[in-house]
Amino acid sequence: MTIFERILSGEIPATKVYEDENVIAINDINPQAAMHILVIPKQKAKWLPDLATWSDEDIGRCFKSAALAAKQLGLEALGYRVIINSGEGGGQTVDYLHMHILAGNLKEFG
C-alpha cells in the first residue's frame, strides 16, 4: 500500500487544502516551490499510462478537480504549474498517479 493510499484511507493524517469527490489535495512535505500541492485522485492509477483504462469523464473530473483546487487556493492570478511525473525515469517516487501544483519562486529541480 502506498503512502497516498494510506492518506486516502485515513491511516496517515494529512492536512487537506482541498477535497471533493474526485481528489484530495495536500501540501507536499518536500516543497519545490513557495506553494507545492499534491493532488491525489481517489480513483487509483499507478502512473499516467493507467489513465488509458479510465473513462474520459473520470479523467476530465480529475483534471477539473485539480483546477478547482488551484482556484480555491487563489492561484489563478499568480499563475502556477501542474506536473505529472510518470515512471522512475520521469521522476515519479510514489507508485500512485498524482499531480503537483507549483506556484511562487521555484527551487532548482534536480
Summary of the structure (lengths in Angstrom):
residues: 110
radius of gyration: 13.3
end to end distance: 26.9
largest distance: 37.2
contacts: 292
relative contact order: 0.24
helix: 29%
strand: 26%
